[in-house]
Amino acid sequence: MPPVVSLSNFSYIHSNDFEMTGKLVLVLFAAVLLNTGCSSGSSAESEDAQGVPKEATADSSVETIPAGEADEEPNAENVFLRYDAVKKVLHEWNEAVKRHRTIDMEKLYADKVMYYSKETDKQSVFNQKNEWFKKHLSYSQELGYHEVYYDDSDTLGLEFIASFTKICIENNKRTEVESFLYFRKFGNDWKIVKETDALTEVNAAKKKPLTSLPEGSYEYYQGYWSDTRDIPQFAHDMAPYNTSLNFTISGKGITGVYNEYSGTARSRTFYLVKSGKITNGILELQMVYSESDDPAPEDLEGNEETETWRFKILPDKKLLCISKENVSLYSRTLRPLK
């Protein structure tokens, strides 16, 4: 049974989870979540595909700018109408960029925008894009895999996120950039309040002040509701996804477990923290795949394959994944539960 969803107020009841085993689950989950992030399609190495400096120095991990006149109350409309409206704006935005028509973007952006880690206004956004288009006349772009979701902590469904692979085409070269647009509703219209990409978020996080975590136990989490109607092989309309990372830091080292749940596959995947360290604000964990969160010692015999996961410890104690190899978490933030 998929989750039971009340379309009027977004309440839901989780179905009983059941586990599937094997690394095939991780591959499926990663494919549904995000394609691997890539460098930009700009001809200049110092810029991304929209002319934004790759080495952004501003704080890109801050929350999106205040909504201003954006709706602050839940809307009585069907939740899938919200998904559809956001997807419509996403495709209109892509078409406007593809045709170098910033005039068509006028209705798509909010008055204030967090643009590649810098707070600005939409006219400044258009000016930057126009200047970049003048230097890259042959540039075009396509949307690769994309999904629309909202954080499960956002009980009112005020902010929706489009995560997508931006396929940049220039000088007969195609490159892919993992990108994000954040949307809020202003009156009857959903508008872009934040535009960024994975590389910008990671670069900005790396430049944050050095922080650390003292000895103790920690619980981190990220969860969201995703529209999966575009995945015909699965009988879902809206599905939950969540990840949790629980670990303990002691004088003997770092131990713990990572757990991710795919509502589409209705399955869980586990990794155990084999060891870890914190150096210059980076939490580095050696992870080993497991078929459960509490395996017997003999279950891990012969399993010597480990993966290295790295997280930047942000000043507010959140963790931002900076391991590009970890496609399901790269550039995403885990928030502390306590």
SULHU-V171916 format. One record per helix or strand. SS is the DSSP state (h for helix, s for strand). FROM is the first residue (numbers start at 1). LEN is the number of residues. Records with the same first field share a line. If there is no record, write none. Layout:
# SULHU-V171916
SS->FROM-LEN + FROM-LEN
This chain:
# SULHU-V171916
s->4-2 + 12-2 + 47-1 + 53-1 + 109-7 + 118-4 + 140-12 + 159-12 + 173-14 + 189-9 + 216-12 + 238-13 + 253-10 + 267-13 + 282-9 + 306-8 + 319-3 + 333-4
h->24-10 + 79-20 + 102-4 + 122-14 + 198-9 + 297-4
